[in-house]
Amino acid sequence: MESTISREAVYRPSDDLVSREIDGQLVIVPIAAGIGDLQDELYTLNETGRAIWGKLDGRRTVEAVVGELATEFSGASADEIGSDVVGLLDELLKRRMVVTV
């Protein structure tokens, strides 16, 4: 399945959720109906997800996020990082947890 994420697009977390770092875990809590998955009430992101989430500030393009992460995590290729970023954004958009700016 082809992604609908554009590398020139800018994303930010939805206003309908809150996120907090608790004991090294990023916890995301939907605060409005229709956000996320009805099966889940809380979401947590792994280290990669947290790094991506932290850069979704409504100012950086997807390409800029990938570039910054490639610099920070030199052990991974830009293609790998790009795939991770696009994959997470696809999922977050489906769940309406991020919005396009």
C-alpha positions as CSV (number, residue, x, y, z in Angstrom):
1,M,0.0,0.0,0.0
2,E,1.4,3.4,-1.0
3,S,1.8,6.1,1.5
4,T,-0.1,9.4,1.2
5,I,2.6,11.2,3.2
6,S,4.3,14.0,1.3
7,R,7.9,14.8,2.3
8,E,7.1,18.5,1.9
9,A,4.1,18.4,4.3
10,V,4.2,19.7,7.9
11,Y,2.5,17.9,10.8
12,R,1.7,18.5,14.4
13,P,0.0,16.6,17.2
14,S,-3.8,17.0,17.3
15,D,-5.3,19.4,19.8
16,D,-7.6,16.5,20.8
17,L,-4.9,14.6,22.8
18,V,-2.3,15.2,25.4
19,S,1.1,13.6,25.7
20,R,3.5,13.3,28.6
21,E,6.8,11.7,29.3
22,I,6.4,9.4,32.3
23,D,9.3,7.3,33.6
24,G,11.0,7.4,30.2
25,Q,7.8,6.5,28.3
26,L,5.9,8.9,26.1
27,V,2.2,8.4,26.9
28,I,-0.4,9.8,24.6
29,V,-4.0,10.2,25.8
30,P,-6.9,11.1,23.5
31,I,-9.2,13.6,25.1
32,A,-11.9,13.8,22.4
33,A,-14.1,11.1,20.8
34,G,-13.0,9.8,17.5
35,I,-9.3,10.0,18.2
36,G,-7.2,6.9,18.1
37,D,-8.7,3.5,18.2
38,L,-11.7,2.6,20.4
39,Q,-9.8,-0.4,21.6
40,D,-7.1,1.7,23.2
41,E,-7.3,4.5,25.6
42,L,-3.6,5.2,26.0
43,Y,-0.7,5.0,23.5
44,T,3.0,4.7,24.1
45,L,5.8,5.1,21.6
46,N,9.1,3.4,21.4
47,E,12.4,5.3,21.3
48,T,12.1,5.8,17.5
49,G,8.5,6.9,17.8
50,R,9.4,9.4,20.6
51,A,12.2,10.9,18.5
52,I,9.8,11.4,15.6
53,W,7.0,12.7,17.7
54,G,9.3,15.2,19.3
55,K,10.0,16.8,15.9
56,L,6.3,17.1,14.8
57,D,6.1,20.7,15.9
58,G,4.0,22.2,13.1
59,R,7.1,23.9,11.6
60,R,9.3,21.1,10.2
61,T,8.6,19.3,6.9
62,V,8.7,15.6,6.9
63,E,12.0,15.9,4.9
64,A,13.5,18.1,7.6
65,V,12.4,15.6,10.3
66,V,14.1,12.8,8.4
67,G,17.3,14.9,7.9
68,E,17.5,15.8,11.6
69,L,17.0,12.3,12.7
70,A,19.6,11.0,10.2
71,T,22.1,13.4,11.8
72,E,21.1,12.3,15.3
73,F,21.0,8.6,14.6
74,S,24.0,8.1,12.3
75,G,23.8,4.3,12.7
76,A,20.7,4.2,10.5
77,S,20.4,5.1,6.9
78,A,18.3,8.1,5.7
79,D,16.1,5.6,3.8
80,E,15.5,3.6,6.9
81,I,14.7,6.7,8.9
82,G,12.5,8.0,6.1
83,S,10.5,4.8,6.0
84,D,10.1,4.8,9.8
85,V,8.9,8.4,9.8
86,V,6.4,7.9,7.0
87,G,5.1,4.7,8.5
88,L,4.5,6.3,11.9
89,L,2.9,9.3,10.3
90,D,0.6,7.1,8.2
91,E,-0.6,5.4,11.4
92,L,-1.0,8.6,13.4
93,L,-3.0,10.2,10.5
94,K,-5.3,7.2,10.3
95,R,-5.9,7.5,14.0
96,R,-6.3,11.3,13.7
97,M,-3.5,11.8,16.3
98,V,-1.6,14.3,14.0
99,V,-2.9,16.9,11.7
100,T,-1.5,18.6,8.6
101,V,-0.5,22.2,9.0
